[in-house]
Amino acid sequence: MAMLSRSYWFPMSIVAVSALGMFSRWRIAVNRKLVFDWTVLLWLALLAQYALLPHNVQYTQLFAGQQVAYLLAQFLMSVQAGYFLILRLDNLLPSSFAVVGAAALACLTIIQPHAGLEANSLHAGLIGYVLLMLLFWERTRRLTDTPQRRYRGRFLLRVLTLVLIGTTGWTAAWATAHYETQLDRWVMSLLDPEKAITDIGFAETSQLGSVRLQQNQNSGQIALRVDATSEPGYFRGKAYDLYYDHQWHFSPAGLPVQRHSKIPNGLPTVIEDGQLFKTATPQGTPIDVLTVRPSPGIGPIFFSPLNTVYVQTLSGTVVRDQHHVLRSEDRSPSSQYKLFLGMTLPDTDRRPPDEDLLFVPRTIREDQRVLALRDELFRHAETTQKKIAAVEKYFSRYEYGLTVNPPAGRDPAAWFLTEKPAAHCEYFGTGTVMLLRLGGVRSRYVTGFVVDEQNSITGEWIGRQKDAHAWAEAQLDDGRWELVETTPGSGRPSQNGNGDSSELVEALSSIWQSLKYRIFDRGIDSVLREGAVALLKPVAIALGSLAFIVASVWVYRRHREKKQRRPRTLYAPHQMEALLKQTDQEIARAFRQRLRHETLSQYATALERSVSAVPGIDLQAAAAWYRDYERQRFQRVSSASNRESE
C-alpha cells in the first residue's frame, strides 16, 4: 500500500499496531458482540476519512469502484492488524489472517502504481506474498507431523504450485497491460450494459449516439468548474480522424510536451503553482488564464480550448496527441490545473497524415447523392473559408432532434446528409467533417463540453454532463485550426441552471472541493499553514488597531489628568480688562468718565477727593478697588517680564 499509494501514515500505523501485538503480551479478550461493534466503528472511521480527506492514490479510471476498493483494502489491513491484539488460547493467528491479507492485496492490484515503481518490483512483491502465505499455513497451522517418506512428493507439489502461480500471474499481468481497455469495456458491459457505450467519445472509438446517452445520464452532474473572466466556451476532450463501421476511431500517438523549468516572462503565475508545460507555439503573450477543476472520475484528460498554449499542473506530466488533445495518465483526476490561452502558430513537430484527415469511407464517397451535394456546395468555393461557410449555410436549413433512426443497411452519415432528418450534435459534427473532406479540407471530429453556465454566488463557470457536445474542426490555408459549429442553436448546450437553491448548494460544494484539491496538491500541512497565515492577517490587523486605540485613549487621559493637576493662573488679562471696562461704565454714570490720559491711580485720587455723595455707590470703596486692580495687574505683568528676561 505504501508503494502504490505513496502515503505512509496508514501503512506505518498498521506496522506499529502489528509490532505492538508481536513483541508484547498485551492482549484483549473479546466476544462476538465486541468484535462486531469494533468492526462497525472501524468501518465508519475509515468511511469518514474517505469522505473528508482527498485520495492520495492515482486511479486509472478504468474501473468505477477503484476508490471503494482502496477503502476496502484499508479496512481489511486494519482487521489484519487487529488480529495481533486479540487474546487466543493457542496464541496463534487464525488461518483467515492470510486470506484477509490476500483480499486486501486483490483490492490494491487494480490501482495504478506511480511512475517510479517498476512493474517487476510489484510482481516480485505479489509472488513473495503468496510464498509467505503458503509458509504461514504450513508452519503455524500444521496439525500432524509429515512422514519423512512423503517429503519428495510434497516438494514436487510445492514446485508445481509455484510454477502455476507464477505463470498465471505473469499471464494475467501481460493480458491486463495489453488489453486493458477491452477488459474494462467487457467488465463495464457486465455491470451496466447501457453505460458500456457511453464513453462520450473519450475512448478510442465513439459511436454516433454515445454523446447523447452521456447527456441523459446524470445530466445535472457537474463535470468541470472553471474560473474565468468571461465565458470559456468549448473544452476539447477527444479528437478523431477515421470514420468507418458507423463510428469514429482514434489512432493514439502521444508526444511528451516540453516542460519549462523557468516561467516565461509575461505569464501571470508563479512557480509554486506547479510545473508549466508548453503545449503549442505561442504568438505573443497569452491573453487569458483559466483555472479548471474537473470532478473526480472525469479521467486523466486535460479538457482545454483549442487555443491553449501552456498548461500548469502540480502533479503529473502532459502528453499531447497529434490532434492537440492533452492528457496525462499519471495525473490525479481530482487535481486542478491552469490553462493559458492565446494566439498559436501552426504545429510543425507532429502533423496528422493527410490520408487520415481526408479519409471518407466508401459508403459515403461512392454515394451519388452525396457527391452531387458536394459539387453543388463547392461550385463557387475556391478557398477553405468559403467551403466552411458553404457547409455552415447548408446545415442552417436542418432542424435539431433527439431521436434519430437511420435505416438499416445504410451509412448513418450518408443518410443524414441526403435525407436531412432532425438529428443531434453527433450527426451534425460527423456530416460537417465528411462534407469538408469531400471538398479537400483537412478536418476532424471533436467531442467535449461546452462551459457556458455561471454560478452567480461563486462566479465560476460550470460544465455539466448534459453539456457534452460534438463538433468539427477544420484546418485553414495558413495551417491553423478553426472550430466549425453547425448544430442548430436549439441543440447547443445553453445556460440553464438549477435555481438559486442549487446554486447555493453547488457553491458550498465548490468551496469544499477546492479545499480538497488544495489538500491533495499541496498537502494538509501546507493548507493549514496557509489557513493560519490567512487567519493571522486579520487577527494581527485587529490587534494592531485595538492597540492603537488603547494607546491613543491612554495618552489622551494622561494629558487630561496632567492638565487638570496644573494650577490655575490668577492672571487673566482679558478677564481683568473686561471687568475694568464694566466698572468704568458704572462709575461714569455716577461720577464722571475716566479720561483717556488719566491713570488708574489718578482716577482713584479724584474719587477720594470728591465730596459729593452718590446714592448707591461708595466712591471711597471704588477708589480702593482701582488701586487694588492697578497693583494686581501691573505686578503680574512685571513678574512675567522678569521670567522672560531670565
C-alpha positions in Angstrom: 0.0 0.0 0.0 2.9 2.4 0.7 4.4 1.7 -2.7 1.1 2.0 -4.6 -0.5 5.0 -2.8 2.7 6.9 -1.9 1.1 7.5 1.5 3.0 6.3 4.5 0.8 7.3 7.5 -1.6 4.4 7.2 0.9 1.6 6.4 3.2 2.8 9.2 0.2 2.7 11.6 -0.5 -0.9 10.6 3.1 -1.8 11.2 3.1 -0.1 14.6 -0.1 -1.9 15.7 1.2 -5.2 14.4 4.6 -4.7 16.1 2.8 -4.0 19.4 1.0 -7.3 19.1 4.1 -9.2 18.1 6.6 -8.0 20.7 4.3 -7.5 23.7 2.0 -9.8 25.6 -0.8 -7.2 25.8 -4.0 -8.9 24.5 -7.7 -8.1 24.6 -10.3 -10.7 25.5 -13.2 -10.3 23.1 -16.5 -11.9 22.3 -18.6 -11.8 19.1 -20.6 -8.7 20.1 -17.5 -6.7 20.9 -15.8 -7.8 17.6 -18.9 -6.8 15.7 -19.0 -3.4 17.4 -15.3 -2.7 16.8 -15.6 -3.7 13.2 -18.5 -1.4 12.6 -16.7 1.5 14.3 -13.6 0.8 12.3 -15.5 0.9 9.0 -17.3 4.1 10.0 -14.0 5.7 10.9 -12.4 4.8 7.5 -15.5 5.9 5.7 -15.4 9.3 7.4 -11.7 9.6 6.4 -12.6 8.7 2.9 -15.3 11.3 2.7 -13.4 14.1 4.3 -9.8 13.7 3.1 -8.7 13.6 -0.6 -7.4 10.4 -2.0 -3.7 10.0 -2.3 -3.7 7.3 -4.9 -3.6 7.6 -8.7 -6.6 5.8 -10.1 -6.6 4.6 -13.7 -10.2 5.5 -14.0 -10.9 2.3 -15.9 -13.0 0.7 -13.2 -15.7 2.5 -11.4 -15.1 1.0 -8.0 -11.4 1.7 -7.6 -11.8 4.3 -4.8 -14.1 1.9 -2.9 -11.5 -0.9 -3.5 -8.8 1.2 -1.9 -11.0 1.9 1.1 -11.7 -1.9 1.4 -8.0 -2.6 1.3 -7.5 -0.2 4.2 -10.3 -1.8 6.1 -9.0 -5.3 5.6 -5.5 -4.4 6.6 -6.9 -2.8 9.8 -8.7 -6.0 10.5 -5.4 -7.9 10.0 -3.6 -5.6 12.5 -6.4 -6.2 15.0 -5.7 -10.0 14.9 -2.4 -9.3 16.7 -4.2 -7.8 19.7 -6.9 -10.5 20.3 -6.4 -13.0 23.1 -6.4 -16.6 21.9 -5.7 -19.7 23.8 -3.1 -21.0 21.4 -1.6 -17.6 21.0 -1.5 -18.1 17.2 -3.0 -16.1 14.4 -6.1 -17.7 12.8 -6.0 -19.3 9.3 -8.2 -16.4 8.0 -5.4 -14.0 8.6 -3.7 -14.7 5.3 -7.0 -14.8 3.5 -7.9 -11.3 4.7 -4.4 -10.1 3.5 -4.9 -11.7 0.1 -8.3 -9.9 -0.2 -6.7 -6.6 0.7 -3.9 -7.3 -1.9 -6.5 -8.1 -4.5 -8.2 -4.7 -3.9 -4.9 -2.9 -4.3 -3.9 -4.6 -7.6 -6.3 -2.6 -9.6 -4.6 0.7 -8.5 -2.2 2.2 -11.0 1.3 2.4 -9.5 3.2 5.7 -9.7 5.9 6.2 -12.3 8.8 5.4 -10.0 7.6 1.9 -9.2 8.8 -0.8 -11.6 6.3 -3.5 -12.6 8.9 -6.2 -11.8 9.1 -4.9 -8.2 5.4 -5.1 -7.8 5.2 -8.6 -9.3 8.0 -9.8 -7.1 6.1 -8.4 -4.1 3.0 -10.3 -5.1 4.9 -13.6 -5.6 6.6 -13.0 -2.3 3.3 -12.6 -0.5 2.0 -15.9 -2.0 5.1 -17.7 -0.8 4.8 -16.2 2.7 1.1 -17.2 2.8 1.9 -20.8 2.0 4.7 -20.8 4.6 2.3 -19.4 7.2 -0.2 -22.1 6.6 2.4 -24.8 6.7 4.3 -23.7 9.8 1.5 -22.4 12.0 -1.5 -24.5 11.2 0.1 -27.9 10.9 -1.8 -30.5 13.0 0.3 -33.6 12.5 4.0 -34.2 11.5 4.6 -35.1 7.9 6.2 -38.6 7.5 9.7 -38.4 6.1 9.0 -40.8 3.3 6.5 -38.4 1.7 8.9 -35.5 1.6 9.7 -35.8 -2.1 6.1 -35.7 -3.1 5.4 -32.6 -1.1 8.5 -30.9 -2.6 7.3 -31.6 -6.1 3.8 -30.3 -5.2 5.4 -27.1 -3.9 7.4 -26.6 -7.1 4.3 -27.2 -9.2 2.3 -24.8 -7.2 4.9 -22.1 -7.6 5.1 -22.6 -11.3 1.3 -22.4 -11.7 1.1 -19.3 -9.5 4.0 -17.6 -11.4 2.7 -18.5 -14.8 -0.9 -17.4 -14.0 0.4 -14.1 -12.5 2.6 -13.2 -15.4 -0.1 -14.1 -18.0 -2.7 -12.0 -16.2 -0.2 -9.1 -15.9 0.6 -9.3 -19.6 -3.1 -9.5 -20.6 -4.0 -6.6 -18.4 -1.2 -4.4 -19.8 -2.1 -5.2 -23.5 -5.9 -5.4 -23.3 -6.7 -3.0 -20.5 -9.3 -1.1 -22.4 -11.0 -4.2 -23.8 -11.1 -5.8 -20.4 -12.5 -2.6 -18.9 -15.3 -2.4 -21.5 -16.1 -6.1 -21.0 -16.4 -5.7 -17.2 -18.5 -2.5 -17.6 -20.8 -4.2 -20.1 -21.4 -6.9 -17.5 -22.0 -4.3 -14.7 -24.1 -1.8 -16.7 -24.9 -2.7 -20.4 -26.1 0.8 -21.2 -23.1 2.5 -19.7 -20.7 0.5 -21.8 -21.4 2.6 -24.9 -21.4 6.0 -23.0 -17.7 6.8 -23.3 -18.8 10.2 -24.8 -16.1 9.7 -27.4 -13.3 9.9 -24.9 -12.1 6.3 -25.7 -10.5 5.0 -28.8 -13.9 4.8 -30.6 -17.1 6.9 -30.4 -20.4 5.6 -31.8 -23.0 8.0 -33.1 -25.3 8.4 -30.1 -22.8 8.0 -27.3 -22.7 11.7 -26.5 -26.5 11.8 -26.4 -26.5 9.0 -23.9 -24.0 10.8 -21.8 -26.2 13.8 -21.8 -29.1 11.8 -20.5 -27.3 10.0 -17.7 -26.7 12.2 -14.7 -27.4 15.3 -16.8 -27.2 17.7 -13.8 -23.9 16.3 -12.5 -21.0 18.8 -12.8 -18.1 17.7 -14.9 -15.9 20.9 -15.0 -15.6 24.0 -12.9 -13.7 26.9 -14.5 -12.6 30.2 -13.1 -12.5 32.7 -15.9 -13.2 36.4 -16.5 -15.6 35.6 -19.5 -17.5 32.6 -20.8 -15.0 29.8 -21.5 -16.9 28.0 -24.2 -15.7 24.8 -25.9 -13.4 22.4 -24.0 -11.9 19.6 -26.1 -11.8 16.1 -24.7 -11.1 13.9 -27.7 -10.5 14.3 -31.4 -11.0 11.6 -34.0 -9.7 11.2 -37.5 -11.0 8.0 -39.0 -14.7 7.2 -39.6 -15.8 3.7 -40.6 -18.2 1.0 -39.5 -20.6 3.7 -38.4 -18.3 5.0 -35.6 -15.3 7.3 -35.1 -11.9 5.9 -34.4 -8.7 7.4 -33.0 -5.1 6.3 -33.7 -3.3 7.1 -30.4 0.1 8.7 -30.9 1.3 10.7 -27.9 4.0 13.3 -27.8 5.5 14.4 -24.5 5.2 18.1 -24.0 8.2 20.4 -23.2 8.3 21.3 -19.5 9.6 24.8 -18.5 11.9 25.0 -15.5 11.6 28.8 -15.6 8.3 30.7 -16.0 8.4 32.7 -19.3 8.1 36.4 -19.0 4.6 37.8 -19.1 2.8 34.8 -17.7 0.6 35.8 -14.6 1.7 32.8 -12.5 4.3 31.6 -10.0 6.5 28.5 -9.9 4.7 27.4 -6.6 1.6 26.7 -8.7 3.2 23.7 -10.3 5.1 22.7 -13.4 4.5 24.6 -16.6 4.2 22.7 -20.0 4.3 24.3 -23.4 1.6 22.7 -25.5 1.8 24.9 -28.6 4.0 27.6 -30.1 2.5 30.9 -28.8 2.3 34.0 -31.0 2.8 36.8 -28.5 1.8 36.8 -24.8 -1.2 34.6 -23.6 -4.3 36.8 -23.3 -6.3 34.7 -20.9 -5.9 32.4 -17.9 -8.3 29.7 -16.9 -8.3 27.5 -13.7 -10.1 24.2 -14.3 -11.2 21.9 -11.5 -12.5 18.6 -13.0 -14.8 16.5 -11.0 -13.4 13.2 -9.6 -13.8 10.4 -12.1 -13.6 12.6 -15.2 -10.4 10.8 -16.3 -6.8 11.8 -17.0 -7.7 14.3 -19.7 -6.8 18.0 -19.6 -10.0 19.4 -21.0 -8.9 22.6 -22.7 -9.9 25.0 -25.5 -8.3 24.8 -28.9 -6.0 27.8 -28.4 -4.2 26.5 -25.3 -0.5 27.4 -25.3 0.5 26.5 -21.7 -0.7 24.0 -19.1 0.3 24.3 -15.4 -0.3 21.4 -13.1 1.0 20.5 -9.6 1.3 16.8 -10.4 1.8 14.6 -13.5 3.1 15.1 -16.9 1.4 16.4 -20.0 1.1 14.4 -23.2 -0.2 15.8 -26.5 -1.5 13.7 -29.3 -1.4 14.6 -33.0 -4.7 16.5 -32.7 -3.6 18.7 -29.8 -5.6 16.9 -27.2 -3.9 17.0 -23.8 -3.9 14.1 -21.3 -1.8 12.6 -18.6 -2.0 9.1 -17.4 -0.3 9.8 -14.1 -2.3 12.9 -13.3 -4.7 12.7 -10.4 -8.3 13.0 -11.6 -9.1 15.3 -8.7 -6.3 17.8 -9.2 -6.9 21.2 -10.7 -4.8 22.8 -13.4 -4.3 26.2 -15.2 -4.7 26.9 -18.9 -3.1 29.8 -20.7 -4.8 30.8 -23.9 -3.5 32.9 -26.8 -2.7 33.0 -30.5 -0.8 30.0 -31.7 1.4 29.2 -34.6 0.8 26.1 -36.8 2.4 22.9 -35.4 5.4 21.5 -37.3 6.6 18.9 -34.9 3.7 16.4 -35.3 1.1 16.6 -38.1 -1.6 14.1 -38.6 -1.2 12.4 -42.0 -3.4 13.7 -44.8 -4.8 10.3 -45.6 -6.4 10.2 -42.1 -7.8 13.8 -42.1 -9.1 13.4 -45.6 -10.4 9.9 -45.3 -14.0 9.3 -46.3 -15.4 5.8 -46.1 -16.5 4.0 -49.3 -20.2 4.0 -48.2 -20.1 7.9 -48.4 -17.7 8.7 -51.2 -19.5 6.3 -53.6 -22.9 7.6 -52.8 -24.0 9.6 -55.9 -26.4 11.8 -54.0 -23.6 12.8 -51.6 -21.3 13.5 -54.5 -23.9 15.7 -56.1 -24.3 17.6 -52.9 -20.6 18.2 -52.7 -20.4 19.5 -56.3 -23.3 21.9 -55.6 -21.9 23.2 -52.3 -18.3 23.9 -53.5 -19.1 25.0 -57.1 -18.1 28.6 -56.3 -16.0 28.0 -53.2 -12.3 28.2 -54.0 -10.8 28.8 -50.5 -11.1 26.9 -47.3 -13.0 29.7 -45.6 -15.6 29.7 -48.4 -16.0 26.0 -48.2 -16.6 26.2 -44.4 -19.2 29.0 -45.0 -21.0 26.9 -47.6 -21.2 23.9 -45.2 -22.5 26.1 -42.4 -25.1 27.6 -44.7 -26.2 24.2 -45.8 -26.8 22.9 -42.3 -28.6 26.0 -41.3 -31.7 24.5 -43.0 -31.6 21.5 -40.7 -33.6 21.0 -37.5 -32.4 19.6 -34.2 -33.9 16.4 -32.9 -33.1 13.9 -30.1 -34.4 10.8 -31.8 -32.6 9.6 -34.9 -33.5 6.3 -36.6 -31.2 5.7 -39.7 -32.4 2.8 -41.9 -30.7 -0.5 -41.6 -28.1 -1.2 -44.2 -27.2 2.4 -45.0 -24.4 4.6 -43.5 -26.0 6.9 -40.9 -23.8 9.8 -42.0 -24.7 9.4 -45.7 -28.4 9.1 -44.8 -28.2 12.3 -42.7 -26.5 14.3 -45.5 -29.1 13.4 -48.1 -32.4 13.0 -46.2 -31.9 16.0 -43.9 -33.6 14.4 -40.8 -33.8 16.2 -37.5 -30.7 15.0 -35.5 -28.4 15.8 -32.6 -24.9 17.2 -32.5 -23.0 14.0 -33.3 -24.7 13.8 -36.7 -24.0 17.4 -37.4 -20.4 17.1 -36.4 -19.9 13.9 -38.5 -21.7 15.3 -41.5 -19.7 18.5 -41.4 -16.4 16.6 -41.4 -17.5 14.4 -44.2 -18.5 17.3 -46.4 -15.3 19.2 -45.7 -13.2 16.2 -46.5 -15.0 15.7 -49.8 -14.1 19.3 -50.6 -10.4 18.7 -49.8 -10.4 20.4 -46.4 -8.5 18.6 -43.7 -10.9 18.2 -40.8 -11.6 16.1 -37.7 -14.4 15.2 -35.3 -14.2 16.5 -31.7 -16.1 15.8 -28.5 -16.0 17.6 -25.2 -18.0 20.0 -23.1 -19.4 23.5 -23.7 -19.0 25.5 -20.5 -21.4 28.5 -20.5 -23.3 28.3 -17.2 -22.1 30.6 -14.4 -22.8 30.3 -10.7 -23.9 33.8 -9.5 -22.6 33.1 -6.0 -19.1 32.0 -6.7 -18.7 33.4 -10.2 -17.3 30.2 -11.5 -18.3 28.7 -14.8 -19.8 25.2 -14.8 -19.9 22.4 -17.4 -22.4 19.6 -16.6 -22.8 16.2 -18.1 -25.7 17.5 -20.2 -23.3 20.0 -21.8 -21.4 17.1 -23.5 -21.2 18.1 -27.2 -19.7 17.2 -30.5 -18.4 19.5 -33.3 -16.0 19.7 -36.1 -12.6 21.4 -36.6 -11.1 22.4 -40.0 -7.6 23.4 -40.9 -7.3 26.7 -42.7 -5.0 27.5 -45.5 -2.3 29.0 -43.2 -2.2 25.8 -41.1 -4.2 26.9 -38.1 -7.3 25.0 -36.9 -10.7 26.6 -36.6 -13.8 25.4 -34.7 -16.8 24.7 -37.0 -20.2 24.6 -35.3 -23.1 23.5 -37.5 -25.5 22.2 -34.8 -28.7 24.4 -34.7 -28.8 26.8 -31.8 -31.7 24.9 -30.2 -29.4 21.9 -29.9 -26.3 23.5 -28.4 -25.7 23.5 -24.7 -27.1 26.6 -23.2 -27.0 28.3 -19.8 -29.9 26.7 -17.8 -29.0 26.4 -14.1 -31.0 24.6 -11.5 -32.2 27.6 -9.5 -30.9 29.7 -6.6 -31.1 26.8 -4.1 -29.0 24.6 -6.2 -26.6 27.4 -6.8 -26.1 27.8 -3.1 -25.5 24.0 -2.6 -23.1 23.9 -5.6 -21.3 26.9 -4.3 -20.7 25.2 -0.9 -19.7 22.0 -2.7 -17.3 24.0 -4.9 -15.6 25.6 -1.8 -15.3 22.1 -0.2 -14.0 20.6 -3.4 -11.4 23.4 -3.8 -10.2 22.7 -0.2 -9.8 19.0 -1.0 -7.9 19.9 -4.2 -5.5 22.1 -2.2 -5.0 19.4 0.4 -4.3 16.8 -2.3 -2.0 19.0 -4.3 -0.1 20.9 -1.6 -0.6 18.6 1.4 -2.6 19.2 4.6 0.4 20.8 6.3 0.7 23.5 3.7 -3.0 24.2 3.7 -3.0 24.5 7.5 -0.1 26.9 7.3 -1.8 29.0 4.6 -5.0 29.0 6.6 -3.2 30.0 9.7 -1.4 32.8 7.8 -4.7 33.9 6.3 -6.3 33.9 9.7 -3.5 35.7 11.4 -3.5 38.6 9.0 -7.0 39.9 10.0 -6.2 39.0 13.6 -3.0 40.9 13.5 -4.7 43.9 11.9 -7.5 43.8 14.6 -5.0 43.5 17.4 -2.9 46.4 15.9 -5.9 48.6 15.6 -7.0 47.8 19.1 -3.5 48.5 20.5 -3.5 51.8 18.6 -6.9 52.8 20.1 -5.9 51.8 23.6 -2.6 53.8 23.3 -4.5 56.8 22.0 -7.0 56.7 24.8 -4.2 56.3 27.4 -2.3 59.2 26.0 -5.4 61.4 26.0 -6.3 60.5 29.5 -2.8 61.2 30.7 -2.8 64.5 29.1 -6.1 65.4 30.5 -5.1 64.4 34.1 -1.9 66.4 33.8 -3.9 69.4 32.6 -6.3 69.0 35.5 -3.4 68.9 38.0 -1.8 72.1 36.6 -2.5 75.1 38.9 -4.8 77.8 37.5 -3.1 81.1 36.9 -4.5 84.1 38.7 -3.6 86.5 35.9 -6.1 86.6 33.2 -5.7 89.8 31.2 -8.7 89.6 29.0 -11.0 88.9 32.1 -9.5 91.8 34.1 -9.8 94.2 31.2 -13.5 93.3 30.7 -14.0 93.8 34.5 -12.3 97.2 34.3 -14.4 98.3 31.4 -17.6 97.3 33.2 -16.5 99.2 36.3 -15.6 102.3 34.4 -19.1 102.4 32.8 -20.8 102.1 36.2 -18.7 104.8 37.9 -19.0 107.1 34.9 -22.8 107.2 35.3 -22.5 108.3 39.0 -19.3 110.4 39.0 -17.6 111.1 35.7 -15.9 109.2 32.9 -12.2 108.3 33.3 -10.1 110.4 31.0 -8.0 108.8 28.3 -4.7 110.1 29.7 -5.7 109.5 33.3 -4.1 106.6 35.1 -5.9 104.3 37.5 -4.1 105.8 40.4 -5.0 109.4 39.4 -8.7 108.4 38.9 -8.7 106.8 42.3 -7.4 110.1 43.8 -10.1 112.0 42.1 -12.7 109.7 43.6 -11.3 110.1 47.1 -11.3 113.9 46.8 -15.0 114.0 45.7 -17.2 115.4 48.4 -20.5 114.8 46.7 -22.3 111.8 47.7 -23.6 109.4 45.0 -26.7 107.3 46.0 -25.9 103.6 46.0 -22.1 103.9 45.3 -19.3 104.3 47.8 -16.7 106.4 46.0 -14.1 105.6 48.6 -14.5 101.9 48.1 -14.4 102.4 44.3 -11.1 104.3 44.7 -9.7 101.4 46.8 -10.8 98.9 44.1 -9.0 100.9 41.3 -5.8 101.0 43.4 -6.0 97.2 44.1 -6.7 96.5 40.4 -3.7 98.5 39.4 -1.5 96.7 41.9 -2.5 93.2 40.8 -2.5 93.9 37.1 0.9 95.6 36.8 2.5 93.4 39.4 1.7 90.3 37.3 3.0 91.9 34.2 6.2 92.8 35.9 6.7 89.2 37.2 6.1 87.7 33.8 8.6 90.1 32.2 11.2 89.2 34.7 10.8 85.5 34.0 11.1 86.0 30.2 14.2 88.1 30.7 15.8 85.5 32.9 
